[in-house]
């Protein structure tokens, strides 16, 4: 059974409020990673009452796994404040899996300056981490079989879907 996204978003907003309050952060820059992370970030931003514009990252050119996944066909421009120096960033993604997307996102964020802090929020954190990356705010933790993935479908309504991974065809 897949969790209900609005319920997860409510839980994440509560966790984020606590996280921000305990660190004295009052006006974070909320940044979503295209595309599912942007959808989640917009909902979180609204639930938290953050008035600053939403930042959007497209990490396509920062990935380290082109040879495995190929180039992403739709590269979008990133939209961030001119300078992140000294800002507290809430970085949002839909599914935290290997950690490679987050590593790429951090590389791109630092091209915009040196933030005071970066906190990661993920709708779903699943097993299979390849890099030492951990979310501070998590909607749900899921263990999936080796032939399963969890996908966020949207933008409206947002819903999670378990999908089977098709086995790769052997090369001839």
N, C-alpha and C positions, 0 to 999 in steps of 0.2 A: 504494500500500500504506500502510495506517495503522499507526503504531507501537504496540507492546505497552505498555499502561498500567502494569502492575507493573514493567517494566524502566525506564520513564520515571520512576516514583516512586522507584526505587532510585537512579537518577542524580540526581534532584532532592534526595534526602536527603543524598547525598554532597556536592553543591554547597552545600547549606544548612549542613552541618557546617563546611565550609571557610569559608564566608561569616561565620558566627557566630563561629568561633574567631579569625579574623583581626581581627575587630572587638571581641573581648573580651566578647561577649554570651553569657551563660550561661543565661538564663531568659526567652526571648522569649514574648510573648503571640501565639499563633497564631490568626489570624482568617481564616475562609473567607467568600467571597461566595456567597450562595444562588444556585443550589443546587449546581451542579457544583463550585464552589470549596470548599464545605463538605466535600463528599466527599473531595476531594484533600487539604484541610487536615487532616482526621482521619487519613488515612493518613500524611501527612508528620509530624504530631505524634507518632504512635505510633513511626514509624521513628527519629525524633530523640530519643525518650524524654522529651519535654516532659510534665511532670505537671500543669501549670496547665490549667484547663478551656479547651476550645475556644471561641473567640469566633465568632459568626455575624452576618453583616451582610445585611440586605435593603435594597438601595439604591433600591427602586422610587420613593420620593418624592424622590430626589435626582437622578434622571435629567434630562437636558436634551433628550431626543429623544421626548417623549410624542407630539408631532404626527406623527412618523414611525412609531413602533411601537405607539402606544396605551398605555393603562394596563395594567399587568400584573395579570391577574385574581386572583392569589393573593399578597397582601401578607402577609408573616410579620413578627413582631417581631424586631428585632435583639437579640442577646444578647451583651453585652460587659461587662467589668469596669466598675464604677461610674466609675472615673477612670483614664484612660490617661496622665496627666501623668508624664513621665519614663520611661515604659515603652518597650521596644524591641518593635516589632510586626512580625510576619511576616505580610503580607497575601497571601492565596492565591486565585487564580482559575483556572478551567479553561482558557479560551481568551482570550488577549490579542489583540484585533483592532484596533479604532479607538482605544482608550484611554479612551473615554467612560465605561465601567463603572468603571474605576479612578479616574477623576476624581471620579465620584459617591461612590465608596467612601471616598476621602480626605476629601471634604467631611463625610461622616457620622462618620468616625473622629474628626475634630477637634471634633465636638460632644461627644465623651466626654473631651476633654482634649488636651493638647499632648504627643504622644509624643516621646521622645528621638530615635527614628528609626523609619522605616517602610521595610521591604524588600519588594519585590514578587516573588512566585513564581508562575509560570504553567506549567501542564502543557504547553500549546502556545502558541507565539508565532507568529502568522501575519502575512502582509503586509497592508497597508491601513491603517496608523496614520494617524489624523487629529489626534492630540494628541501632544506630545513626552513620551511615557511609555515607559519601558523596564523590563523585568523583570531583576532581579539573578540570579534562579534560574529556569532554563528547562529543561523536559523535552525538547521538540523544537521546531525552527524549521520552518515549512512555508510554501511558496508555493502558493497556490490560485488557480484561475482565477476570473474575475469572477462566474461563475455557480455557484461552489462555496462551501460552508461546511464547517467541521469541528465536529462535535457530540460531547459527552461523554454517553454513555448509562450509566445506573446506577440505583440505587446499587451493586448487586452482581449480576454482576461489572461492574467499570468497563471500558468499551471506547470507543474512538474510532471515529467513523463519518463518512466524507465524504458529504455530501448535496448534491444539486443544488438551487439556488434556483429556485423557480417564477417565471416572468416575471409581472410585475404586469399585471392586466387594465386596459386603457385605460378611463377613466371615460367614461360615455355622456353 
